[in-house]
C-alpha cells in the first residue's frame, strides 16, 4: 500500500499541485497562516502605498499594501477608560449592562480606528514626531514634576505604579503614538481661520430679530371615524418600536435598617466622657473677628491701568484710615463700593473662618485687634480691612458638648449593630444562596415582593425602591438574572440596605397587535386629525400667499385678531420652539410685503404667521474680546469638521475589517 501511495504522489500532476500550494506560502509566509488562527486583533486596517493611492486590493498587488491592526489589548484599555469616564459623569445613573452593548463597543472601536487613520495619514504626508517633542511632552506632565520641575524618580515611580506597569521606553512610545495621531489634526485646527466678513454675517444672523404676527388655529376636532384593518396593520408595522414591552424583573427582598434591630440603651456617662477626651479638639468654638472694610471695586476684565488706579486709591484710603483720630466708618460710607455694608460704615459683623474669600480671610485673621490692613486684592477688587475686635476660640466643657456626644455615640452604636446584624444575615444567605426565606426567618425579617419593575426606574415614573439606581443595576445584572441567587447587601442610604433575589425575568419583547389594538386606533385617529389640521392650515397659508392679510384670514375663520410680536429674537420659545424655528426659516419679506408661514404644535394645533420685518444683529453690540472669542471658537469648530472630513476621505481609500468575535 505504501508503495502505491508513493507511486501516485511522484507523478507530474502531484508535482504541479504541490507547486500551486507552495506559491501563497512563498509570498505571505507560513507564519501568517498560523497567525490567522490565533489573531486577537479587533480590527484590520489595510492601506494602499503612498506612491500608488489607487492600487487595487487584489492579489498580488495587495502585497504592496500596508497592513495595520488594532489589538484587543488596546481596545480593552480604551473601553475601560471610557467606562470610568462615563461612571464618573453619570454617577448612580450609570448602567454597566447597557454600557456593555455591542453598539457601544463598536462606537469605541470606531473612535480607535479614526485615531489610527489619522496617524497613518500623518505618516503618509511625511509628518513625524521628534524625540525632543516626546521628551518635552513628558516633562510637562504635572504628575512627573516636583516643585514645578520634571523629576526622574517621580517619573519612574509613576510608571511603575500603573496597571500594568510601564517602562520609560514603553511610555515614550505611547506618547509618540499619541502625538503622531494628533499631528495632522492639530495642524488642521491651527491652520483654520474665520474672516471678518464671515464673523460679521454670523453676528448679524445670531442677533437678528423679526416682527411677526401669529394666529393660532383651534384644536382639531377629534377623529371618531372607523379605522380599517388595513390602516391598523399598516400603522402597527410602521411603528413597531412604539409597541414594545420593556425588560422587567420581579423581586423578593429583605430590608435591614435601624428598625430591624433591637432598641439600644443610651450610652452611659463613662462612655461619653471617654469619647469627649478622645475628641476634645473638636469641641472648640471657632475664633471670630469683628471686621469692617472699604471696597474699591474693579470691573471684571479691567486693564492694567484700571487695576493700578484702584490699588492706588485703596492705598490712599488705608493711609487715611491709619491716621490718628481717623473715623473708619465715615471713610467707608463716603468711599466704599460695597452697597451692602456702605450704610453701616463698612461693618461686616462677626466673621469666622470659611465665610470670606481666601485672600480676605488670610489678611483678616493674620492681623491683631485694632489693625488696619490693606490694600488686599480679591476677585471683587481692593479692600482696606479694619479688625475691630477679636474673640478667641474657647474649649467647650463636657457638659456643653454632652448632647452632641450622646447623639453621635447613639448613631455610632446603631451603625455598628446594623452592620453586625447585616453580617449575620449575609452569613446565613451564603449557606443557601438561592433562597431568601430561611435566612429571613432566622433573623425574624419579612420577605417582601417588588415588581414587575423595569430598568428605566424613575424615568418611567417609578418611586421608592423601584427607582433606586443601585438596586436596579443589581436587579438587571446577568448574575442575578441567570443564577437566581441572592445579591450582596445593596446600600440605599446610611444604615439602610436590602438583599434581593430575582424571581422572574421577562426580556424586552414586541407586543402583539391584539394587545395594543386600542392604542394603535388612538394613534391612527390622532394622526388623521393632525393631518387634517395641517391641510386646513395649508389652505389658509395659500390665501396668505395670494395676498390676503393675516387679519382678514383670522376674521373669515372667526378667530381672535393676530398677536403681534415685535423684535422676536432667534430661539425664543414663543409660543413653542418649533414656531420660532419656522419664523426664522422663511425668507425675509420684500419691502412693503410680508412672508407668511405655518408651524405645527406638539398638541396638533397649527399656527399661521406673517413676518413683516427683519432686523439684522448690530455689530457694535458685540465687544471686541467677545468677537475674538467667538471667532476662535468658530475656527475650532470648523477645524473639527475638517478633521472629520479628512478621516472620512482617508477611510474610503483604506480597507477596514472589524473582527466582531474579538470585541
Beta strands, then each sheet from edge to edge (+ up, - down):
strand 1: 41-47
strand 2: 66-71
strand 3: 145-146
strand 4: 149-150
strand 5: 209-216
strand 6: 244-245
strand 7: 248-256
strand 8: 288-297
strand 9: 347-352
strand 10: 372-378
strand 11: 381-391
strand 12: 448-454
strand 13: 490-493
strand 14: 496-506
strand 15: 509-510
strand 16: 563-569
strand 17: 595-600
strand 18: 606-615
strand 19: 654-658
sheet 1: 2+ 1- 19+
sheet 2: 3+ 4-
sheet 3: 16+ 5- 18+ 17-
sheet 4: 6+ 15-
sheet 5: 12+ 7- 14+ 13-
sheet 6: 9+ 8- 11+ 10-
end
